[in-house]
Amino acid sequence: LYQEDYSYVSGTSPVFVEHLREYAESSIRRFSLLPGDLVIDIGSNDGTALRFFQEKGCRVVGVDPAENIAQLASANGIETIPKFFGTKIAKEIRGRLGTAKLVTSHNACAHIDDLDEVISGVHHLLADDGHFVFEVGYFLDVLQNVWFDTVYHEHLDYHTVKPLIPFFAKFDMKVLAVERIKPQGGSIRVTTGKVSGLMEQDDSVGDLVSVEEELGVGNRETLKGFQTHINGVRDDLVALVRKLRSEGQSIVGYGAPTKATTLLTHFQLGDGILDFIVDDNPLKQDLFSPGHHIPVRSADEIYTSSPDYVLILAWNFAGAIMEKHDLYRQEGGRFIIPMPSPHIVI
């Protein structure tokens, strides 16, 4: 799945690039990182996050199994190992470069089947006073906002805070802090460290565990309610776009993330609904969506073709997309946002 022709590139999203820049700057302050300290990124993609650490003098190494993306990062000066991270890679890095003051991961843990192997490697690689900080989609946000389209073949795990505490304890590590953040529609940034470290757990961990328990995250009835909400969104969105099409209005999609395949397929919004999809990532342009085979084109097409409506499939970047293409709206175009309730932005 990740070895050849992987098409997601972190650097194509200005919003996410800014998020990674702010993350790197805050991490350097928070953990008192100094020039020469080693920072490792698991699932480092094109090296965008590591570049910001490198600019401050840190030694950086990325690990990412997508060979084409790893080669791109290495060509841009970010050493990237084109392998899956685990104990073997951790030992190789430690033997060559020493222990790491910081190991990071951004939206990669949900893609990993054997998290035990990954965390075992992290523990081996970390300095005693080092930290492992990972960002991952938060299942509580998925439930509350009906973001069911984050459920797809690449995502093998869905995370809440409570189970992470005993999970990390297996590796003599502890969850120190958890912060809710915006990327991917709703995520958590989890800070962990070795039990032998000096940093203590703060109140954020217990606070979120209490919220999860109060809302019944993981309970059967809660999940049944989630299905009901999904069906409601489906019915509303399908009714909206079919009404527009029956009135002769043209509709295209914006964004070709994997989540779009889940949404389009589950809601049966393929044939005769979207004329085409646009995406900012050149690696996805001139291809076709899975299943419905909708052509994917450059975002410039919304100006040359002037569709009446743009359905934002990359809804987690809706604000940035609409801001970037405000001219389209000024010229009479309209955006449709599907989640958490379908609506038209005029």
C-alpha positions in Angstrom: 0.0 0.0 0.0 2.8 2.4 0.8 5.7 1.1 -1.2 5.1 2.7 -4.5 3.1 5.7 -5.9 1.8 6.9 -2.5 0.2 10.2 -3.3 -0.4 12.1 0.0 2.2 14.9 0.4 2.1 17.0 3.6 3.6 20.1 1.9 0.7 20.6 -0.5 -1.6 21.8 2.3 -0.7 25.4 3.5 -2.9 24.9 6.6 -1.1 21.7 7.6 2.3 23.2 6.8 1.6 26.1 9.2 0.3 23.6 11.8 3.6 21.7 11.6 5.7 24.9 11.8 3.9 26.0 14.9 4.2 22.5 16.3 8.0 22.5 15.8 8.5 25.9 17.3 6.4 25.1 20.4 8.2 21.7 20.8 11.6 23.3 20.7 10.5 25.7 23.5 8.6 23.1 25.5 11.3 20.5 25.6 14.2 22.9 25.6 15.7 21.4 22.4 19.2 22.6 21.5 21.1 22.6 18.3 22.5 19.1 17.8 19.6 17.3 19.6 18.2 14.4 17.6 14.6 14.5 16.4 12.9 11.5 14.7 9.6 11.6 12.8 7.7 8.4 12.2 5.7 8.5 9.0 7.6 11.6 8.1 6.2 11.9 4.5 8.0 14.7 2.6 9.9 15.9 5.6 7.8 19.1 6.1 7.8 18.8 9.9 11.4 17.9 10.3 12.5 20.8 8.1 11.3 23.2 10.8 13.4 21.4 13.4 16.4 21.2 11.1 16.2 25.0 10.5 16.8 25.4 14.3 19.9 23.3 14.3 18.5 19.9 15.3 19.7 16.7 13.7 16.7 15.1 12.0 15.9 11.7 10.6 12.6 10.7 9.0 11.2 7.1 8.7 8.5 6.5 6.1 7.7 3.4 4.0 6.5 5.3 1.0 9.5 5.0 -1.2 8.6 7.8 -3.7 7.8 10.3 -0.9 10.9 9.3 1.1 13.1 9.9 -1.9 11.5 13.3 -2.4 12.3 14.2 1.3 15.9 13.0 1.0 16.4 14.9 -2.2 15.3 18.0 -0.2 17.9 17.5 2.5 15.9 15.5 5.1 17.4 12.1 5.6 14.6 9.7 5.4 14.7 5.9 5.8 12.2 4.2 3.4 11.1 1.5 5.9 8.4 0.8 8.4 9.5 2.0 11.9 10.1 -0.7 14.5 12.7 -2.0 17.0 15.2 -2.9 14.2 15.2 0.6 12.7 15.3 2.2 16.2 18.4 0.2 17.0 20.1 1.2 13.7 19.4 4.9 14.3 20.5 4.7 18.0 23.7 2.9 17.0 24.6 5.5 14.4 23.3 8.7 16.0 22.6 8.1 19.6 19.3 8.6 21.5 16.6 11.0 20.5 15.3 13.9 22.6 12.1 13.9 20.7 10.2 11.4 18.5 7.2 12.6 16.7 4.4 11.2 14.5 1.7 13.1 12.8 -1.4 11.1 11.7 0.6 8.0 11.2 -0.4 5.8 14.2 -3.9 5.2 12.8 -2.2 3.5 9.8 -0.1 1.1 11.9 -1.3 -2.4 12.6 1.4 -3.4 15.1 1.6 -0.5 17.4 3.4 -2.7 20.0 6.4 -3.0 17.7 6.4 0.8 17.1 6.3 1.8 20.7 8.9 -0.8 21.7 11.1 0.9 19.1 10.3 4.3 20.4 11.2 3.3 24.0 14.5 1.9 22.8 15.3 5.1 20.8 14.3 7.7 23.4 16.7 9.3 25.8 15.7 8.9 29.4 14.5 12.5 29.4 13.1 12.3 25.9 9.5 12.5 24.8 7.3 10.8 22.2 4.6 13.1 20.9 2.1 11.9 18.4 -1.0 13.4 16.8 -3.9 11.2 15.7 -7.5 11.6 14.9 -9.7 11.6 18.0 -12.6 9.2 17.9 -14.7 11.4 20.2 -14.6 14.1 17.4 -15.6 11.4 14.9 -18.6 10.5 17.0 -19.7 14.0 17.8 -19.3 15.4 14.3 -20.4 12.3 12.3 -17.0 12.1 10.6 -17.6 8.5 9.5 -15.6 9.0 6.3 -12.4 8.8 8.4 -13.1 5.1 8.5 -11.3 3.6 5.5 -8.8 0.9 4.6 -5.7 2.8 5.6 -7.0 3.5 9.1 -6.5 0.5 11.3 -6.9 2.1 14.7 -9.3 4.7 16.2 -8.0 6.4 19.3 -9.4 7.7 22.6 -7.4 8.7 25.6 -8.5 6.1 28.2 -7.0 3.0 26.5 -3.7 4.7 25.8 -2.8 4.8 29.5 -2.5 1.0 30.1 -1.2 0.6 26.5 1.9 2.8 27.1 2.3 1.3 30.6 3.2 -2.0 29.0 6.4 -0.3 27.7 7.3 1.5 30.9 6.0 4.7 29.4 3.3 7.1 30.6 0.8 9.4 29.0 1.9 12.9 30.3 -0.5 15.3 28.5 -3.2 15.4 25.9 -4.3 18.3 23.9 -7.3 18.5 21.5 -6.2 20.1 18.2 -7.9 20.9 14.9 -6.0 19.0 12.1 -7.9 16.2 10.3 -11.2 17.7 11.6 -10.4 16.8 15.2 -7.3 15.2 16.6 -5.4 14.8 19.9 -1.7 15.5 20.5 -0.5 13.0 23.0 2.7 13.6 24.9 4.4 10.5 26.4 7.7 9.7 28.1 9.6 7.0 29.9 8.4 6.2 33.4 12.0 7.1 34.5 11.5 10.6 33.1 11.1 13.7 35.2 7.9 15.1 33.7 4.6 14.4 35.6 1.2 13.7 34.1 -0.9 16.9 34.0 -4.7 17.3 34.5 -5.5 17.2 30.8 -5.3 13.4 30.7 -7.8 12.7 33.5 -10.1 15.5 32.2 -10.4 13.9 28.8 -10.9 10.4 30.3 -13.8 11.8 32.3 -15.3 13.3 29.2 -15.1 10.0 27.3 -16.7 8.1 30.2 -19.5 10.7 30.6 -20.3 10.6 26.8 -20.2 6.8 26.7 -17.5 6.5 24.0 -17.3 2.9 23.0 -20.6 1.9 24.4 -22.9 -0.1 22.1 -25.8 2.4 22.3 -23.4 5.3 21.6 -22.3 3.5 18.4 -25.8 2.8 17.4 -26.6 6.4 17.7 -23.6 7.2 15.5 -25.1 5.0 12.7 -28.4 6.9 13.0 -26.6 10.2 12.6 -24.7 8.9 9.6 -27.9 7.9 7.9 -29.4 11.4 8.6 -26.4 13.1 7.0 -26.6 10.8 4.0 -30.3 11.4 3.5 -29.9 15.2 3.7 -26.9 15.4 1.5 -28.3 13.1 -1.2 -31.6 15.0 -1.2 -29.7 18.3 -1.6 -27.4 17.4 -4.5 -30.1 15.5 -6.4 -32.4 18.5 -6.1 -29.7 20.8 -7.5 -28.9 18.4 -10.3 -32.6 18.1 -11.2 -32.7 21.9 -11.5 -29.8 21.7 -14.0 -27.1 22.9 -11.6 -23.5 21.6 -12.1 -21.6 20.2 -9.2 -17.9 19.2 -8.8 -16.0 17.9 -5.8 -13.0 19.6 -4.1 -10.4 17.3 -2.7 -9.5 13.7 -3.5 -8.4 12.5 0.0 -9.1 8.8 0.9 -12.0 9.9 3.0 -13.8 11.2 -0.1 -14.0 7.6 -1.4 -15.8 6.5 1.7 -18.2 9.4 1.5 -19.0 9.1 -2.2 -19.3 5.3 -2.1 -21.5 5.1 1.1 -23.7 7.9 0.0 -23.8 6.7 -3.7 -22.8 10.1 -5.0 -21.0 8.9 -8.1 -22.6 8.5 -11.4 -24.3 11.7 -12.7 -23.7 13.7 -9.5 -20.1 15.1 -9.7 -18.8 16.2 -13.1 -15.2 16.0 -11.8 -13.1 16.4 -8.7 -10.3 18.9 -8.3 -7.3 18.6 -6.0 -4.2 20.7 -5.3 -1.9 17.7 -5.2 -0.3 17.2 -8.6 0.3 13.5 -7.8 -3.5 13.0 -7.8 -4.4 15.1 -10.9 -5.2 13.3 -14.2 -6.2 10.2 -12.2 -9.6 8.8 -11.4 -11.4 8.3 -8.1 -11.8 4.6 -7.0 -15.1 3.0 -7.7 -17.0 5.7 -9.6 -14.0 6.7 -11.7 -14.6 10.4 -11.5 -11.7 12.4 -13.2 -9.4 14.4 -10.9 -8.2 17.7 -12.2 -6.3 20.8 -11.1 -8.1 23.3 -8.9 -7.9 25.8 -11.8 -10.7 23.9 -13.4 -13.3 25.5 -11.1 -12.5 28.8 -12.9 -12.4 27.5 -16.5 -15.5 25.3 -16.1 -17.3 27.6 -13.6 -19.5 24.9 -11.9 -22.5 26.2 -10.0 -21.5 24.3 -6.8 -18.4 22.8 -5.3 -18.9 20.0 -2.8 -16.0 20.1 -0.4 -14.9 16.5 0.1 -11.8 17.6 2.0 -14.1 19.1 4.6 -11.4 19.3 7.3 -9.8 22.1 5.1 -13.1 23.7 4.2 -12.2 27.1 5.7 -8.9 27.3 3.9 -10.3 26.1 0.6 -13.1 28.7 0.6 -10.7 31.5 1.6 -8.3 30.5 -1.2 -11.1 30.4 -3.8 -13.1 33.4 -2.6 -13.0 34.7 -6.2 -15.0 31.6 -7.3 -17.7 32.6 -4.8 -17.5 36.3 -5.8 -18.2 35.1 -9.4 -21.4 33.4 -8.3 -20.2 30.0 -7.3 -21.4 28.2 -4.1 -19.7 25.8 -1.8 -21.4 22.8 -0.2 -20.0 21.5 3.1 -21.2 17.9 3.9 -20.2 17.5 7.6 -21.5 17.5 10.3 -24.8 18.7 8.6 -24.9 19.4 4.8 -25.3 23.1 4.0 -24.6 25.6 1.3 -22.2 28.5 1.9 -23.3 31.5 0.0 
